[in-house]
Amino acid sequence: MGYHLQAFICKNSDSNLLAEPFDKVKAIELGKDLTLIPMTEELYDQINSLVVSDSVSKFAYLTEHIESQVLKFIGNAKVAYIEADYFGGQGGQMAIIWKNNKREYFVEYGQDCINEVLKIFGIKARLFADEFDTLGLGRHRNTIDWLEDN
């Protein structure tokens, strides 16, 4: 069984920074004052505006154009973008956080990238769980399935 997630994460109060310019945004409150915005195909197409642009590092759904668009709208807010791709226990994660119109945190590939992002956003892991499980990020196995929560 696989796990695939491509999404933005931000404070609840900052989700409108992406929702206002992009009507394809579907914001899902995770609890602990955090919102998940799945990077659906529709949102990808809307933000990318059909511009041919190189990917940021090894991200599958984050292009240089998308990064520049996000930076244009978030101002000084802190917004993360995460990708996780696993199948049969093999795979990894990547993460980037923007703040003050620049990259604040960037991990190209690893196993705990999402937990590190969540720690930066102030999430404290529950006993016998990590930050990922504390927020329930495992309750859906695919990005598109998060839309069921909306």
C-alpha positions in Angstrom: 0.0 0.0 0.0 1.2 3.5 -0.8 1.2 6.9 0.8 1.3 10.0 -1.4 0.9 13.5 -0.2 1.6 16.9 -1.8 0.3 19.8 0.2 0.9 23.2 1.7 0.7 23.7 5.5 0.2 27.0 7.2 -1.5 28.5 10.2 -5.3 28.6 10.0 -5.2 32.4 9.9 -2.8 32.4 6.9 -4.7 30.0 4.6 -6.6 32.9 3.1 -3.3 34.2 1.6 -3.5 31.3 -0.9 -7.3 30.9 -0.9 -8.0 34.5 -2.1 -5.8 34.5 -5.3 -6.5 30.8 -6.1 -10.1 29.6 -6.0 -9.0 26.0 -6.4 -7.6 26.0 -2.8 -9.4 23.6 -0.5 -8.3 24.4 3.0 -8.6 21.6 5.6 -8.1 22.4 9.3 -5.9 19.8 10.9 -6.3 21.1 14.5 -3.5 22.7 16.6 -4.1 25.9 14.5 -2.8 24.3 11.3 -4.4 24.1 7.8 -3.5 21.6 5.1 -4.0 22.7 1.5 -3.8 19.7 -0.9 -1.9 20.3 -4.1 -4.5 18.9 -6.4 -4.1 18.8 -10.2 -6.5 21.7 -10.4 -4.6 23.8 -7.9 -1.3 23.0 -9.6 -2.6 24.1 -13.0 -4.1 27.3 -11.5 -1.0 28.4 -9.7 1.4 27.3 -12.4 -0.7 29.1 -15.0 0.4 26.7 -17.7 3.9 28.2 -17.5 6.8 25.9 -18.5 9.0 26.0 -15.4 11.7 23.8 -13.9 10.9 21.8 -10.8 12.3 23.1 -7.5 15.0 20.4 -6.7 13.4 17.0 -6.8 9.9 18.0 -5.9 7.3 16.5 -8.2 4.7 19.3 -7.9 6.6 22.4 -7.0 8.0 24.4 -9.9 10.0 27.6 -9.8 7.0 29.5 -11.1 4.7 28.1 -8.3 7.3 29.1 -5.7 7.5 32.6 -7.1 3.7 32.9 -7.1 3.4 31.6 -3.5 6.1 34.1 -2.4 4.2 36.9 -4.1 1.1 36.2 -2.1 2.2 35.1 1.4 4.3 38.1 2.3 5.9 37.6 5.7 3.7 34.6 6.7 5.2 31.2 7.2 4.0 28.6 4.7 5.3 25.1 4.1 5.1 22.8 1.1 5.5 19.1 1.7 5.7 16.0 -0.5 5.7 12.4 0.7 5.8 9.3 -1.5 6.0 5.8 -0.1 5.1 2.4 -1.6 5.7 -0.9 0.2 7.6 0.8 3.0 10.1 2.5 0.6 10.2 6.2 -0.2 10.8 9.5 1.4 9.7 13.1 2.1 10.7 16.6 1.0 9.8 19.9 2.6 10.3 23.6 2.2 9.2 26.5 4.4 9.0 30.0 3.2 8.9 33.0 5.5 9.7 36.7 5.0 9.6 36.1 1.2 12.4 33.6 1.2 13.2 30.0 1.9 13.6 29.5 5.6 13.9 25.7 5.7 14.6 23.2 2.9 15.2 19.5 2.9 15.6 17.8 -0.4 14.9 14.2 0.7 14.7 12.3 3.9 12.5 10.4 6.4 11.5 13.0 9.0 11.1 16.2 6.9 7.4 16.6 7.6 8.0 16.1 11.4 10.6 18.8 11.3 8.2 21.1 9.5 5.5 20.4 12.1 8.0 21.1 14.9 8.8 24.4 13.4 5.1 25.2 13.4 5.0 24.4 17.1 3.5 20.9 17.0 4.4 18.8 20.0 4.2 15.1 19.6 1.9 13.1 21.8 3.2 10.3 23.9 4.1 7.2 21.7 3.5 9.2 18.5 5.4 11.6 16.3 4.2 15.0 15.0 2.9 13.5 11.8 0.6 11.1 13.8 -0.3 13.7 16.3 -1.9 15.7 13.5 -3.5 12.7 11.9 -1.7 13.1 8.6 -1.9 9.3 8.1 -5.7 9.2 8.0 -5.7 9.5 4.2 -3.3 7.6 1.9 -3.5 10.0 -1.1 -3.6 13.8 -1.6 -7.0 13.7 -3.3 -8.6 11.8 -0.4 -8.1 14.9 1.8 -10.9 16.6 -0.1 -13.3 14.3 1.6 -12.6 16.3 4.8 -13.6 19.5 3.2 
